[in-house]
Amino acid sequence: MSRPLRLALVLTAAVALLGGPAAAPDERSAILAPLAGAPASPQPSPVAAGPGSSGPGSQPRAGASRDVPQRLAGQLQAALDAQAAALLRDDEPGFLAVADAGEPALTSQLRRRFAVLRALRVAGWRETLAGAPEPVAAPAADPARQWRVGVELRYCFVVPGCAPVAVQVETRWADRDGQLRLVALGGSPASGLGPRPWEVSDLRVAVGPRVIVAATPRYAARLAAALASAERAAAVADRYARWGPPPGRYLVYLAGPDEWGRWYGVPQPSWVAGYAMAVSDDDTEIILNAEKVTRNEVTDTLRHELAHVVTLAGVRRSYTARWWLVEGIAEYVRMVGRPLSAYRGLSQAQRYLYSGQWSDLAALDQPPVSASVGDAAGRYGVAFLAVRCLAQRYGEDRMLRFFDAVVRRGGDQDRASLEQFGSPLDAAVHSLILCAH
């Protein structure tokens, strides 16, 4: 995955900016530091909704049995298949049966995970050996032979046949009188964008026609209102899924202070209010800081963030050099159908245009970490005005084709501007300052 992994949102007292590969200050919204991309992940393939144990996902990967007896690899995969099947058929005892009875903490961990995944309406779940089991030294108090092995988990929610997202975890197994039992289950590492919320947190869940919203128990009382707001935002974002269907469900998490800096392995400054985390080239999960995003701000925040989901889905190249267009279109979607006077960042955008910092769109990039709230808000505002002016002057369809050529297909923005607007980009937006009034 060469593109940015995180599209962060921050709230500043004067303006609601939502945003790009970065983070920014408290209270009402802006964004700053970029996050490096990660290695490309394999293309997901559909996961069967049922519990069947046949097919390529149910067999050990090539080489899994080269260094250990075939019986061991086969037993491990059979145990994983049985656990996955139990989860999909809502069989908690079957899901827990793989765990060693002498590991009560592990059983408790699995019981919580089962409840959370069922609440999220898990529709696809597969557990596959990710390598060859390796023998490990057993604790002195436990003479049983033990092995460790990586396991790939592939999951998706609500929609039967949905394309799965993969995470990899480490497991440890012990031989109990000829039966392999799970004695330890690790979480996905930060290098793999882990841990995911469902791995480590107790969650309450609300599911609507277009959105899943999950919250920690502390914020469970906000779920109904958050889901209603998210559904309103999704109705707008869906209209901009021009390059493929929108996701079966958008996935939104409300994080409390304990979860905020823990989920996805991305430390978050206290002033960041939310971000969009791309967990694959085609899947993005939204995380809101429940202490920063008030009930009244959820719809606005999510109109922007869900716009990132639909406009960037399937993009497999870096788009950091087109920050203004990535964030401008998200702000455009947030404000579509509203008068310019309703844009709370307008005054900051005007100040930025007249500050001497503005030169042209090519030089308009994400605010640096050291940027002031006003500077960050001004940059987002200018990005918004540029996209809105293009849509007003040339029509929304041409603006979207320009976005497709530059961000999604990685084309030169001046050439794309000539093709869509009949002039180089600077000329196409020469009325930008007029648009700011």
C-alpha positions in Angstrom: 0.0 0.0 0.0 2.0 3.0 -1.2 -0.6 5.6 -0.5 -1.0 7.4 2.9 -2.5 5.2 5.5 -4.2 7.9 7.7 -6.5 10.8 6.9 -6.7 12.7 10.2 -9.1 15.2 11.5 -8.7 17.9 14.2 -11.0 20.4 15.7 -10.1 24.0 16.3 -12.3 26.5 18.0 -12.9 28.6 14.9 -13.3 26.1 12.1 -14.1 22.4 11.4 -11.4 21.2 9.1 -11.1 17.5 8.3 -8.3 16.0 6.9 -5.4 14.4 5.2 -2.4 12.3 6.0 -1.6 14.0 9.2 -2.9 15.5 12.5 -3.6 19.0 14.2 -4.8 21.0 17.3 -7.8 20.8 19.7 -11.4 21.8 19.8 -12.7 22.1 16.3 -10.5 20.8 13.4 -7.3 21.0 11.3 -4.4 18.6 10.4 -0.7 18.1 10.4 2.0 15.5 10.4 2.2 12.9 7.5 2.3 9.2 8.1 4.6 7.1 5.9 3.0 4.5 3.7 3.3 0.7 4.3 4.2 -2.1 1.9 1.5 -3.1 -0.5 -0.9 -5.7 0.9 -2.2 -8.6 -1.1 -5.4 -8.1 -3.0 -8.3 -9.4 -0.9 -10.6 -12.1 -2.2 -14.2 -12.8 -1.2 -14.8 -14.8 2.0 -17.6 -17.3 2.2 -20.2 -16.4 4.7 -20.7 -20.0 5.7 -18.6 -22.2 7.9 -17.3 -24.6 5.2 -13.9 -26.1 5.6 -12.9 -26.6 2.0 -11.2 -24.3 -0.4 -7.7 -22.7 -0.5 -8.2 -20.7 2.7 -8.7 -23.9 4.8 -5.4 -25.5 3.9 -2.0 -24.8 5.4 0.0 -22.5 3.1 2.7 -24.0 0.9 5.7 -25.0 3.0 3.8 -25.0 6.3 4.7 -28.7 6.8 8.2 -28.8 5.3 9.9 -28.6 8.7 7.4 -30.4 10.9 5.2 -33.5 10.5 2.3 -33.1 8.2 0.1 -34.2 11.1 1.0 -31.2 13.2 0.3 -28.6 10.4 -2.9 -30.4 9.6 -4.1 -30.5 13.2 -3.4 -26.8 13.6 -5.3 -25.9 10.5 -8.2 -28.1 11.4 -8.4 -26.4 14.8 -8.4 -23.0 13.1 -11.1 -24.1 10.7 -13.3 -25.4 13.5 -13.0 -22.1 15.4 -13.8 -20.0 12.4 -16.8 -22.1 11.6 -18.0 -21.9 15.2 -17.8 -18.1 15.0 -19.8 -17.9 11.8 -22.6 -20.1 13.1 -22.8 -18.2 16.5 -21.4 -21.1 18.5 -19.5 -19.7 21.5 -18.6 -23.1 23.1 -17.2 -24.2 19.8 -15.2 -21.0 19.4 -13.7 -21.4 22.9 -13.0 -25.1 22.5 -9.6 -24.5 20.9 -8.3 -22.8 24.1 -6.4 -24.7 26.8 -8.7 -25.2 29.8 -5.8 -24.2 32.0 -5.6 -20.7 30.5 -8.6 -18.7 32.0 -7.2 -15.4 30.8 -7.1 -16.6 27.3 -10.6 -18.0 27.5 -11.8 -14.7 28.8 -10.1 -12.9 25.9 -11.7 -15.2 23.4 -15.1 -14.9 25.0 -14.9 -11.1 24.7 -13.7 -11.3 21.1 -16.5 -13.7 20.2 -19.1 -11.2 21.6 -17.6 -8.2 19.8 -17.3 -9.9 16.5 -20.9 -11.2 16.7 -22.1 -7.7 17.6 -20.3 -6.4 14.6 -22.2 -9.0 12.5 -19.2 -10.8 11.3 -20.0 -12.1 7.8 -16.6 -13.4 6.7 -14.0 -15.0 9.0 -11.1 -17.2 8.0 -8.0 -18.3 10.0 -5.1 -19.7 8.0 -1.6 -20.8 9.0 0.8 -18.1 7.9 4.0 -20.2 8.1 5.6 -23.3 9.5 5.0 -24.1 13.2 8.3 -23.7 15.2 9.0 -25.6 18.4 9.5 -23.4 21.5 10.7 -24.1 25.0 7.8 -24.8 27.4 7.6 -23.0 30.8 9.2 -25.0 33.5 5.8 -25.6 35.1 4.4 -27.0 31.9 6.5 -29.9 30.3 4.1 -30.2 27.3 5.6 -29.7 23.9 4.8 -26.3 22.5 4.9 -24.6 19.1 4.4 -21.0 17.9 3.0 -20.1 14.5 1.7 -17.0 12.7 -2.0 -17.0 11.8 -3.6 -14.8 9.2 -7.1 -13.6 10.2 -9.3 -12.4 7.4 -12.5 -10.6 8.4 -15.4 -8.5 7.2 -18.7 -7.5 8.6 -22.5 -7.5 7.8 -22.5 -8.1 4.1 -22.4 -11.8 3.1 -19.6 -12.5 0.6 -17.8 -9.3 1.5 -14.1 -8.9 0.6 -12.0 -9.5 3.7 -9.3 -7.5 5.4 -6.3 -9.4 6.6 -4.3 -9.1 9.8 -1.6 -11.5 11.1 -1.1 -12.6 14.7 1.2 -14.9 16.6 -0.2 -17.9 18.4 1.3 -20.6 20.7 0.0 -24.1 21.0 0.6 -27.0 23.5 0.3 -30.7 23.0 -2.2 -32.0 25.6 -2.2 -35.8 25.3 -2.1 -35.7 21.5 -4.5 -32.7 21.2 -3.2 -29.3 20.2 -4.6 -26.5 22.4 -4.1 -22.8 22.1 -2.3 -21.4 25.1 -1.5 -17.8 23.8 -3.0 -15.4 21.3 -1.1 -12.3 20.3 -2.5 -9.1 18.7 -1.7 -7.8 15.3 1.5 -5.6 15.5 1.7 -1.9 14.9 3.6 -2.6 11.7 0.4 -4.3 10.5 -1.8 -1.4 11.7 -2.7 -3.2 14.9 -4.2 -3.8 17.2 -7.6 -3.4 15.5 -10.4 -2.2 17.9 -12.2 -5.6 17.9 -9.0 -7.3 19.0 -8.5 -5.5 22.2 -11.6 -3.5 23.3 -15.0 -4.3 24.6 -17.4 -2.7 22.0 -21.1 -1.9 21.8 -22.4 -1.8 18.2 -25.2 -0.2 16.2 -25.8 -1.2 12.6 -27.8 0.8 10.1 -28.5 0.4 6.4 -25.2 2.0 5.4 -23.0 2.4 8.5 -21.8 0.3 11.4 -20.9 2.4 14.5 -19.0 0.8 17.4 -18.2 2.5 20.7 -16.5 1.5 24.0 -19.0 1.1 26.8 -18.3 4.6 28.1 -19.9 6.0 25.0 -22.6 3.4 24.4 -25.3 6.0 25.1 -24.2 8.0 22.1 -24.6 5.1 19.6 -28.1 5.7 18.5 -27.5 9.4 17.8 -24.1 8.7 16.2 -25.6 6.1 13.9 -28.4 8.5 12.8 -25.7 11.2 12.0 -23.5 8.7 10.2 -26.4 7.6 8.0 -27.0 11.2 7.0 -23.4 11.6 6.1 -23.3 8.3 4.2 -26.3 9.4 2.0 -24.1 12.3 0.8 -20.9 10.3 0.5 -22.5 7.5 -1.5 -23.3 10.0 -4.3 -19.5 10.5 -4.8 -18.7 6.8 -5.2 -18.1 7.4 -8.9 -15.3 4.9 -9.5 -17.0 1.8 -8.0 -19.7 0.9 -5.6 -19.5 2.3 -2.1 -18.6 -0.1 0.7 -21.3 -2.5 1.8 -21.2 -0.7 5.2 -19.0 2.2 6.3 -17.3 1.3 9.6 -16.9 4.0 12.3 -15.4 3.6 15.7 -15.8 6.0 18.7 -12.7 5.9 20.7 -12.3 6.8 24.4 -9.1 8.2 25.9 -7.7 4.8 26.7 -8.2 3.5 23.1 -7.3 6.7 21.2 -3.5 6.2 21.3 -3.7 2.4 21.2 -5.8 1.4 18.2 -4.0 0.8 14.9 -0.6 1.3 16.4 -0.6 5.0 15.5 0.1 7.4 18.5 -2.3 10.3 18.4 -1.7 13.8 19.8 -4.4 14.8 22.3 -5.7 17.4 19.9 -6.6 15.1 17.0 -10.3 14.5 16.8 -10.5 11.8 14.2 -8.9 10.0 11.3 -9.6 7.6 8.4 -7.3 4.6 8.5 -6.9 2.7 5.2 -6.4 -0.9 6.2 -6.1 -2.1 2.6 -6.2 -0.5 -0.8 -10.0 -0.9 -0.8 -11.0 -0.6 2.8 -10.9 2.4 5.2 -12.1 2.4 8.8 -13.0 5.7 10.5 -12.0 6.5 14.1 -13.5 9.5 16.0 -12.2 10.8 19.2 -15.4 10.8 21.3 -14.0 13.4 23.7 -13.4 15.8 20.8 -16.3 15.3 18.4 -19.5 16.4 19.9 -22.9 14.9 19.0 -23.6 17.9 16.8 -20.4 17.5 14.8 -20.7 13.9 13.8 -22.5 14.4 10.5 -20.2 17.1 9.3 -17.1 15.2 10.4 -18.2 12.1 8.7 -19.3 13.7 5.5 -15.7 14.7 5.0 -14.2 11.4 6.2 -16.6 9.2 4.3 -15.8 11.2 1.2 -12.2 10.0 1.6 -13.4 6.5 1.7 -15.3 6.6 -1.6 -13.0 8.9 -3.6 -9.8 7.1 -2.7 -11.0 3.5 -2.7 -8.8 1.3 -5.0 -6.0 3.9 -5.4 -2.7 2.1 -5.3 -0.3 5.0 -5.7 0.8 7.8 -3.5 -1.3 10.9 -3.6 0.6 13.0 -1.0 1.8 15.5 -3.7 -1.9 16.3 -4.4 -2.9 17.1 -0.9 -4.9 20.1 -1.9 -7.1 18.1 -4.2 -7.5 15.1 -1.8 -8.6 17.4 1.1 -10.4 19.9 -1.1 -12.8 17.3 -2.5 -13.5 16.0 1.0 -14.3 19.5 2.1 -16.4 20.0 -1.0 -18.5 16.9 -0.2 -18.8 18.1 3.4 -20.2 21.5 2.1 -22.1 20.4 -1.0 -25.6 21.9 -1.1 -24.7 24.6 1.4 -23.9 28.3 0.8 -20.3 29.5 1.0 -21.3 31.7 3.9 -21.9 28.6 6.0 -18.2 27.5 5.7 -16.6 28.1 9.1 -13.1 28.2 7.6 -13.8 31.0 5.2 -12.2 33.8 7.2 -9.0 31.7 7.7 -8.9 30.9 4.0 -9.2 34.6 3.1 -6.4 35.5 5.5 -4.2 32.8 4.1 -4.8 34.0 0.5 -3.8 37.5 1.4 -1.0 36.6 3.8 1.8 36.3 1.2 2.1 32.5 1.9 -0.1 31.7 -1.0 1.6 31.3 -4.4 -0.3 28.6 -6.4 -2.0 25.3 -5.9 1.1 23.2 -6.7 2.7 24.7 -3.6 -0.3 24.1 -1.4 0.5 21.1 0.7 -0.4 19.7 4.1 0.3 22.0 7.1 3.6 21.2 8.9 3.5 19.9 12.4 4.5 23.3 13.6 1.7 25.1 11.9 -0.7 27.3 13.8 -4.4 26.5 13.9 -5.0 29.5 11.7 -2.4 28.5 9.1 -3.8 24.9 9.0 -7.4 26.1 8.7 -6.3 28.5 5.9 -4.7 25.8 3.9 -7.8 23.6 4.1 -10.0 26.5 3.3 -8.0 27.3 0.2 -8.1 23.7 -0.9 -11.9 23.7 -0.5 -12.3 27.0 -2.4 -10.2 25.7 -5.3 -12.3 22.6 -5.7 -15.6 24.4 -5.2 -14.6 27.1 -7.7 -13.7 24.5 -10.3 -17.1 22.8 -9.8 -19.0 26.1 -10.0 -17.2 27.3 -13.0 -16.9 24.1 -15.1 -19.5 21.8 -13.5 -19.1 19.1 -10.9 -18.7 16.3 -13.5 -15.6 18.0 -15.0 -14.2 18.7 -11.6 -14.6 15.0 -10.7 -12.9 13.9 -14.0 -10.0 16.2 -13.1 -9.8 14.6 -9.7 -9.8 11.2 -11.2 -7.0 12.0 -13.7 -4.8 13.6 -11.1 -5.3 11.8 -7.8 -6.7 8.4 -8.8 -4.6 7.9 -12.0 -1.6 10.0 -11.0 -1.6 12.3 -14.0 -0.1 15.7 -14.4 -2.5 18.3 -13.1 -1.8 21.0 -15.7 -2.4 18.5 -18.5 -5.5 17.3 -16.8 -6.6 20.9 -16.4 -6.1 21.5 -20.1 -8.2 18.4 -21.0 -11.1 19.2 -18.7 -11.1 23.0 -18.4 -9.3 24.2 -21.5 -6.5 26.0 -19.6 -3.6 25.3 -17.2 -4.6 24.9 -13.6 -3.5 28.3 -12.4 -5.6 30.0 -15.1 -8.5 27.7 -14.4 -8.7 28.9 -10.8 -7.6 32.5 -11.4 -10.9 33.5 -9.8 -10.0 31.8 -6.6 -9.8 35.0 -4.6 -13.1 36.1 -6.0 -14.6 32.8 -4.9 -13.5 33.6 -1.4 -15.9 36.5 -1.1 
